[in-house]
Amino acid sequence: MPKRYSEEYKQRIIQDYQYGVPIQEISQINSIAISTIYRWLKGCEQEIPTPHYSALLRKKEHLEHVLEVIRLSGLIDEVPLRKRLDILETLHVQHEEYNVHELCEALNVARGTFYNHIFRRADRSKYEEEQAQLALQVQQIFDDSQQRFGAEKIRIILAENGIHVGKKRIRSIMQELGLESIRENAKKDYKKRLEYQRKNLLEQNFTASRKNEIWVSDITYFKVKNHGIYFCVIIDLFSRKVIGYRVSRKCSTQLVSATFRKTFQD
């Protein structure tokens, strides 16, 4: 179906031609067939008085010189492309009287670059909306689990509800929301305790400057009437004396911790 143009729009095109703009340029800028422009001109008998026409030509030449000076100055090109694209997008939305060709030429931006920017912005907006919805669902599942579920468990529940996303994306959302599984915290605390227990705090320096500064412990095993006995002893490195001990039929960390607890209380 042929595109319909308003009479006001046609008059603007006709005036551009009467002011001296070549038909080829008018056609290219406005994306209108040259034959259509000729048809509009043929149906218009309006003429502009010669003095007024000459003044408009001088004004047009003046504006062209001003624009050329701006281009030669390089000021437009110094503005980052990202900022120029944002400005073009705003002008394109708020000022319908300017077409894309005019806007892009004014700020020295290729039309293809501007259209790609518009399409990418639409894609980003769609992704951000999906991300916000997904964040709400992750938060809901995390709260329903009483803060126990991690990224993998949340991924499985989302998949059961028809939402298929990767574990990495869910973990990223949880980090942004500050969500951390209680079980994960417990694992981290346990690892920290193990690392602390395995750390060589003394580094083979078995000297102490005062009483009760450093205690050391060891377990030995012996038999009494064919029964295995474990003997845990604690020594103060300052006095080199035994300050606590405990005997048990079983060898475990409980034996060591109970011996230290009893010695500390005494």
N, C-alpha and C positions, 0 to 999 in steps of 0.2 A: 504494500500500500504506500503511495507516495507520501513523503513527509509534508506536513502543512506548516506554513510559516505565517506569522502574524503580519499585518500591514505595517506595524511599527518597525518590525525587524526588516522588512523589505525596504522601507524608506531609509533605514540606516545604511543598508548595503548600497542603495542608489546614491546617497549622499557621499559615501566613501569614494565612489567612482567619480562623482562630480567634483570632489575636492582634489582629484588627481591621482588617486590610488589605482594602479593598473589592475585590469580585470583578472589577470592570472594570479596576482598576489591576493586579491579579494577571495578568489576561488580557493586558493590553498589555505589561507588563514581560517576561513569559515566552513571549509569542506562542502562547498556548494558547486554544482556543475556550472561551467562557463555558459552553456546554453541557457540555463535557468536565469542567470544574471542578465543575459541579453534580452530574454523575454520580459523581465521586469523593466529593463530600461526602455524597451520598445513601447511599453504601455504607460510610460511616464513622460509627460510633456513639460514637466517643471524645469525651468532653467534658472540658473543663479546669475545675477548681474555680474558683469565682467569685473568691476572694481572690487566687489566682495570676494569674488573668486580669486583674484590676484592676491588679496590680503591673506586669504586662507592658505594659498600656496607658500607665501612667505612665512607664515606661522608654522606650516608643516615642515619647511626646510629648517627653520630655527629649532624645532623640537627634535628633528633628526640629528642636528649637530649636537644638541645637548645629550642625546642618547649615545652618540658616538664618543663624546668626551668621557662619559661614564664608563663605557666599555674599554676605552683606551687606558683609563686610570687603573683598571684591574681591581678596583675596590670590591666589586661583586664576587669575583673569583676568590678573594681572600676570606669570604664568609664560608665556613665549613659546609660541605654538601648536605650533611644531615640537617643543618639548620635551615638551609635554603629549601629543602624538601618539606620541612615542617611548615615553613612560611607559605609555600605554594599550596599545601593542603588546606591551610586556613583560608587563604584567598579564594581558592576554588569552591569552598563551601559557602563562604559569606558573600562573595561577589559573582553572581551568575552572569553579569554583563561582560565578563572577560572569559574568553575561551581558553582551553588548555594550551593552544599554540602560543597565544599572546603571553600568558603567564610564564611559560617555560622559556620563551625567548627573552623576556625581560630579566629573568634571573639566571640566564645562561645554563639551563638544565635541559638535557635531552628528554623528549617526551616519553620515550620508552623507560628511562630511569624513573620518571615521575609515576608512570602507571605501575611499574613494579613496586614502588614504595607504597602506593595505595593498596595493592593486592596483598603485600606482606603485612601491612598494618591490619587488614581485615583478618588475615590468618592468625596474627598475634592476639588480636582481641578474642577470637574464638578459642584459642588455646588457653588464654588467661581465664576465660569463663569456665572452661572445663576443669582447669587446675583448681579453681576456687571451689567448685562442686565436689571434686575429688577430695580436697582437704577437709571439707565438712564431713564426708563419709568416713574418712580415716579417723577423724577426731571422735565420731560417734562410736565406731567399732572399738577404738582404744578405751573410751570411757565405759562402754558396756562390758568390757573384759576386766574392769577394775584395774586398768593400767598394767595388765599382765602381758598382753599380746605385743609381739614384735612385728617387724615389716613382713616377714614371710607368712605368719599366721593371718595378718590383715589381708595380704594378697590373696590367700586361699579363700577367705570369706567373701571378698569382693568378686572373685571369679565365680563362686557359687551363686552370686546374685547377678551374673551376666556382665560384670565389669572386669575386663581383662587388661591389667596394667603390670608393668615389671616391678620386681622387688626393689630395684635401685631407685625408681621414681617414688615409690612409697617411702623408702628410707629418707629420701631428700625432703619430702613433705613433712615427715615426722621431725626432722632436724629443724626445719623452718618454724614449726609449731612448738618446738621445745618438748616433744614427747619422747620419753625413754621408758622402755619396759622395766618393771620392777625386777623381773628375772634377769634382765641384762645387767642391771645395777648390782644384783647379788653376785653374778658371775665376775664382774669387774672387781668387787670388793674381795671375793675369794682369791682371785689372781693376785691382787695387791698383797694380801696376807701371805700367800705362798712366796711371793718375791721377797717380802720382808724377812720371812723365816729363813729363806735360803741365803740371804745376804750375809756376807762375812763382816760382821760389825767390828770385831776386834782386830781383824787383819793380823793375826798371830802376835799381837801385842798383849801379853798376859801379865801386865803390871798395873797396879792400882795405887793411887796417891792417898786414898783415905778408906776408911771402913765402909762397907756396904756400897761401894761405888760400882763394883763389877762382881756378879755372881756367875758361876759356871756350873754346869751339871753334866752328869754322865750316868749311863745305866750299865750294870754288870749282871752277869747271870751265873748262878751256881745251883747245885743240887743238895737237897737235905732229905735223906731217906728216900731217894729215888723220886723226889718231887722237885720240879723246876721252880726256882725262885728268882725273881727279878728285883734288883736292889738299885734304887735311884738315890743319888747323893748330890748335895749342893755344897759348893765350896766358895768361900769368900776369898778372892784373889789377894786382898790386902793382907789378911792374917794367915792365909793358906790353911785355914781350919774348916772342918765340916760344920756347917751351921744348920743343916737339915737333911733328913733322909726319909725314905718310905719304901716298904716292901710290898710286893704284889705277886700274884700267881700269873698275871698277864702282863705282856709288854705292849704298851700303847702310849699315845700322846696324853691320854688321861692320867697316866702314872706321873709323867713329868709335870703337867700343869697342876695336879693335886699336891705334889711335893712342894712346888714353888708357892702355891697358895697357902699351904700350912706353915711353911717357913716364914712367909711374909707376915702372917697373922701373929705368929709367935714373937 
